[in-house]
Amino acid sequence: MILPDYTISGDTVPIWQETPFPALPTYHPGVAQGSPPKPISQLWVQDAVNRRHGAYGIKVSNFRDSVDPYNANAIYTGIFHGSGRADLTPVCEGDEEWVGMSFKFPATWPGVGATTPGAWCTLYEWGSSHTSKVPSYGCLAFEAGDPNRFELRIKTGSRGAVSPDPVSPNGYDAVVVLLGTGGAPGRPFTKDVWHDFYYYMTYQARTNGILEVWHRQEGGAFVKIYSNKNDGTALINKAPHPTWEWNSVYGAPGENDAGAYVAHDYGIYCSKNSFNSTHDRIFWEDGSFRRQSQAAILAEFPSSSQQAILGFNVTDLAGHKTSVPVLVST
């Protein structure tokens, strides 16, 4: 089934507090400690100037002295939104979803990936809500630890039963650069402009699911930037791979319990190293919404996005096959 609609945004007071029926929302503000401790009002701030969808965008701040109470090696400012099926049963293999969101990064967006091996910075991740039975990291995530790259991180298929996961020879692990250095052709990781994303997913743990991601930079048009269907319709075409997780102890999330759902985490979650411990991070996020179709997702973006980008294979004058984006009104 296609998972039910939800909307979370900066237009409510407090922010992120929509409770859309029949989704199953859960809210956990990030725990940010310091000297003195930072209140939630400093972490998530309504911004009427930097906005994309509604009346307010959200300025997200991750202060250098913030901590993750569960991980001494991380710095964390985040919220957690979980969503299941309409009847509140767990998300099952084969379920589908269309989800959209927008990000904006300042010109001073710091990054550490290029200079500090192993550094990371997660902005959005989705995976199982039952982290006692599967690894706590999301199956998939958008990351921007390097100031010159916006990445898609994937950890799906066969995983360990608990976190940290042991070696899992059947798991699928990949980091795909979507924007910037080494990424999709003609898609820079530009600062001080909005980046709109939406994706289509079918959740499959033991077999190959579908994951396709579209991107549009402010002022441009949507392009399918990633696809694991390997059919030449995206700028980055990958072989099919799982899109959900499972292990031999508990199965896939939701199979042996009554409460597992898709956990959508938003915010800034980064490694605690010499750089992040001495620099604050901020960026803007505006809206996250799930709808029943591609047309319904596109209708949520500013008016110029009432178009979809498809692609088809052609052969250029040099004889090379390439995928050419084609604008199609919806």
Secondary structure, 3 states (H helix, E strand, C coil): CECCCEEECCCCCCCCCCCCCCCCCCCCCCCCCCCCCCCHHHHEEEECCCCCCCCCEEEEEECCCCCECCECCEEEEEEEEEECCCCCCCCCCCCEEEEEEEEECCCCCCCCCCCCCCCCEEEEEEEECCCCCCCCCCCEEEECCCCCEEEEEEEEEECCCCCCCCCCCCEEEEEEEEEECCCCCCCCCCCCCEEEEEEEEECCCCCCCEEEEEEEECCCCCEEEEECCCCCCCCEECCCCCCCEEECCCECCCCCCCCCCEEEEEEEEEECCCCCCCCCEEEEEEEEEEECCHHHHHCCCCHHHCEEEEEEEEECCCCCEEEEEEEEEC
